[in-house]
Amino acid sequence: MDLPKRTLGLSTLEITTVGLGTWAIGGGDWAFAWGPQDDAESLKTMRHAIELGVNWIDTAAVYGLGHSEEVVGKFLHELSPSERPLVFTKCGVVWDDADRMKPGKRLLSPTSIRRECEASLHRLGVERIDLYQFHWPDESGTRIEDSWATMSQLVGEGKVHLAGVCNFSAELIARCEPIRHVTSLQPPFSLIRRQVAEKEIPWCAEHQTGVIGYSPMQSGLLTEPFSADRVSKLPKDDWRARSEEFQNPKLAKNLSLRDALHPIAQRHGVSVSDVAIAWTLAWPGVTGSIVGARSPEQVDGWIRAASLQLTAADLDEIAATLKRTGAGSGPFRPSVSAKRSSLAGSQKANA
C-alpha cells in the first residue's frame, strides 16, 4: 500500500501518517504491561505492518524493561537494509531489575542518557537511532538544558539522527530550543485525551516541531470489540485495569462516544478505530499517529486511517458527540477544514 507521508518537523524525514507502536509488544510482568504477549506474534505483526506500507516503528527502553527493543531488534535483523523501517525509541525511565513491578524513575541526567542510549543501540542492533526521544520530563532535579545538551551531543556523535521529546509542555520544549531544535513532540492525543490540542500542538505548528500522537484509540477503548465485560477480564498485570478511563463513570462515557462513531465509520466503509485515528490526523500540526497492535488482524483494523479524510460534517458530528457524552476533555474540533493541510517547511502530504 502507498500510504500518505508527512515530513517530520524541519527534518527531511518523511513518515507515514500512522506508525506501529510496540508498548504491548514488551510483554507482561512489569508495572505498565498489557499482559502476556507472544514474541512470534509480535514479529508477524511488525512484518504485516511494514508490508502494508507503514515505514516507522515506535518503541521505548522501558517497554517490557528492554524486551520490546529486543523484539524490534530481532525483527530488524531479519530484514535487508532496503526493507528496514525507521525506528524511534525513548530514554529517561530507569527501572529496578530486582522489582519489575515497581514504576521506573524519570531520570534525564547526562550520565543516564548516555548509558541508556548505548543499551538501546545494543538491543536494537543498530549503529544509529533514527529518532531518540526523552520519554518523560525529569523528576530528579536535572536541568532540562543539561539533558538536552547531552542529546545534542549524541546527534553530533552520530549515535542519534533526530532528537525529540514526549509528554513535554510547550514551556519545557521552548527551553530546549536555544540548544538544538526539537524535531518532534510525542504527546497523548485521542478523542478522549484532547488537552494538547489547546496549546502544545499549535506551539509545535508555529515552531515547526513535528507531532506524533500516541494512544489515538485510547488504549483500546475506541475499538469495536471493547466492552465493560472485557475490562473485568483483563490480565492482572494489564495496567488498564487500574486506569480511571477504564472504570465508571468515565468508562460508560467513553464507550458511549465509541458507539456514536459507528455511523461515521459506516458512511466511509471503515472501522471505528479508523475514524478515531483519522480525527487526530485532521488537526493542523499533527504529523502522524502511533497505533499499537499485537496481531496482524489488529493492524488491519486501523490501517485505513492513514488515508481517511474526515469531512467538515464528520468533524461537526464528532464535536457534538463529545459535548453530549462528556467523554474526555480538551478542544472538540480542528479549527480548519478536515483536509490534511501542509504547514510550510514542517509537513507534506504525499497521498
N, C-alpha and C positions, 0 to 999 in steps of 0.2 A: 504494500500500500504506500502511496505517496502522501504522507501526512504533512499538513501545513507546518511551516517553521517560522520562528521569530528570532531575531538577533538578541542575544543576552546583553543588555546594557550597552556599554560603549565598546564591548569586545567585538571580534569578528566571528564569534561562535554562534552558529545557528542551531537552535534546538527545536525539536518537535514540540507542539503545544501541550502534549502530555508526555510525561516521563514515568518510568516504573519505580515505585517506592518499595524499599525492602525492609521496612521495620519488622513486619511479621515474619519475614524470612529468617530473622535472627533466631527464631525458635523459642521454646519455653524455658522456664526455670530461671527467670530473672525479674527484677522489680516491675518492669513495664512490658512484659511479654504479652503475646496474643495467644498463648497456649502452644502446644506442640506443633511442629512443622517438619515435614519430611524433606530432606535436602534434595532428593532426586526430583521431587515435585517442584521444588524451587528452581532447579536448573531447567526443567521443562518450561516453567512459567517465563523465565527470562528469555529463553530461546524463542518462545512463541511471540513475546512482545517485540523482540528485535525483528523477527520475520514479518511482523505486521507493520514495521516501519518506525517504531519508537527508537530514537537514537541516543537516549541517555538513561542512566540508572542512578538513582539517589540512594545512598546508604549512610551509615554512621558507625563510628567505632563502638559506641555503646550498644547498638542493636545486637542483642544476644551476647553482649560482652565480648565483642570481637568476631562472633560467629557469622554474622551477616556479611561482613567484609571478606571472611574466608570463603564463603559460598560464592560471592560475587567474583572473587579471585579465581576460584576453580572454573567458573563459567568463562571468564576471560581467557584462561589458559586453553580452553577447548576451541577457541576461535582463531582464525587467521587475523593478522593485523588489519586487513581491509574490512573485516566483519565487526570489529570491536566497536561497541557503543562508547560514548563518553561516560565517564564515571565521576560522580560527585560524592564527596564524603565530608565528615564533620569531626571536629575535636572539641574538647572543652568540658566533657563529662567523664570524670575519673571514678572508676568503681573499685570495690573491695573484693578481691578474688576469694577471700575467706567467707564472705557473706553475700552471695549472689542476689539475695532478695532485698538488700539494703540499697536505697536510691543512691546514685552516684553524686559526687560533689562537682559543682560547677566551678571549674578551675581554668583560668586562662593565663597562668604565669608563663613567661617566656620559656623556662626550662621544660614545663609540662607540655607546651605546644610542640616543641621540637621533638620531645620523646614520643608523643602521640603520632606526629607526622611520620616518623621513621617506622613505627609499628604498623600504621595503616599502609604505607608503601609496601612493607613486607607481606602483610596479609593479602593485599590486592595483587601482589606480584607485578607491580608497575614501577617505572622509574620516575613518573611524574603524575600528580593528581590533577585532573582536568579542572575541577573547581573544589577548593578546600574552604570550608565554612566553620565559623565559630558556632557551636550548637546552641549555646545559651549565654547570656551575659554572665560575667564572672561574679561570684559571691564571696571570694576570698580576700578582696581588698586590692587586687591588682588593678592598676590604672589601665583603661582601655587603650590609651595611647601607647603604652608599653607592649600590650598584647598585639596590637595591630602592626606595630613596628616589626615585631618578630614575624608576623605573617608576611609582611612586605619583604623581609629578608629571605624567606623561603621561596618567594616568587623569583627574587634576584638570583638565587642559587639554583634555580631550575627544578626544584622539587615540587613546585606548585605552579600551575599555569595561570589560573584566575582565582581571586580571593573574594569571598562573600561572608555574610553573616546570617544567622537565623534568630528569630524571636527578639530582635533588637527594636527599640523605639527609634523614631526619627531623630531624636536628640542624640542618642548614642551613636547612630550611624554618622551624624554630622561631625562628631568628634574624631572619627576615623578619617574623614575625607582629606584633611590637610596632609596626611601622611601618605596615603595611597587611595585612589578611588575605589569605592566599594562596588564591585561588579554586580552583586546581587543581594537581595534580601529574600530569605525564605521564612514567611510567616504562616501561621494557621489561617486558612481562608476557605470558608464554605458558606452555604446559605444560613447556617446556624451560627458560625463564628465569623461575623462580618466587620468587627471593630476596626481592622486595619484599613478598610476602605475609606475610613474617615480622614486619617492623617498620613499613615505610612505609605500607602500606595500612591497618593498624589505627590508626596515628597519624593518618592523614588522616580516617578514620571518626570518631575521637574528637574531632577539632578541626574537623569539618565542612568539610574541604577535599575537593573532588571528585577523582576519579582517572580519567584516561583513558589506558588502557594502549596501548602501541604494539607492533607486530610480534607479534600473537597467533598468527599462523600460522608464526612463526619464519622470516620472510622466504622463505616458500615450502616449507620443509621439511615442514610439516604439511598438505600438499595431496596429492590423489591422484596427479597426474601426476609428482611429483618422484621422481628416482632418482639413483643414483650415476653413471649414464651421463650424465645431464643436467649434473651438476657438471663433468664433463670437457669439456662443450661450451659452458660459459658464456663470454660475450664477454670479451675481455682486460681491459676496463675495468669489469667487474662485480665489485664489492667482495666478493661472497660467495665467490669463488674463493680468497680469502685468509683466510676465516674458519675458525676451528677447528671450529665446528659443522658445517661442510660438508666436513670431512676426517675420515678414520678415525683413532681408533676412535669418535669422537663421532658421525660420520655414520651408522654402522651402528646405533648405539643409537637415534638419533633416528628413523631410518626404521622400526626395529622398533616404536617407540612409535606412529608414524603408522599402521602396518599393524594394530596392535591396536585402533585406534579404529573400524575398519570395521564390526564387529558392532553397536556402539552406533549408528553412523550409519544402518545398515540398519534397525534397530528403529524409529528415528524418521523414516525416509524422507528423510534429509538427507545432506549431504556430510560427509566427514571434517573439512573446514575449518570447517563449521558447528559441529561438536562441539568442536573446539579453541577456537574463539572463545567459544562458549557457556560453556565451562569458566571462562574468565576473568571472564565476566559473572556467574557464580554466587557470586563472592566478595563478602560484605558490604563496602561501602565503595567498590566499583568503580561508576563512573557510566556509562562507555562504553568502547568499544574502537575503536582506529584501525586500519582494514583497508585495505591497499593494493590497487590494481588498475590494470592497464594496458590493459584492454579491457572492453567491456560484458559479455562472457562471463565474465570473472573476477568481476565484481560478482555475477552470477547464481549463482556458485559459493559465495558466502558470505552472501548477504543473509538467508537463513532463520535464521541465527544470532541475529538481533535478537530473534526471538520464541521461540527454542528454550529450553525449561526442562528441564535435565537432572534426572533423578530421583536420590534418595539412592543407589539401587542403581547407577546410572550412575557417580556420583562415587566410590563404593567400588571399582567395577571399574577406573576410571581410576587411582585411587590404587595399587591392586595392580599395575597395569601399569607405573606409574612405578617402583615398587620393584623389579619383576622386570627391567625393561630397563636400569635405571640411567641413563636419559636425564635430562639436566639436573640442576638442584639447587634446593632450596627445599622449603617445605611441600608435602605431597601432596594436601591436600583442604581445602575450606572447612569450618569447624568447626560450621556450622549447615546446615539443610536447603537444598536447591538452589533453593527458591522465591526469586524475586527480591525480597528484603526491602527495605523502605524504611527509611532512617535519618532519624529526625525532623529536619526542617529542612534535610537535605542531599540526599536522594534521593527521587524519587517515580516510581513506575512507572505509566504510562498505557497499558496494553495495548489 
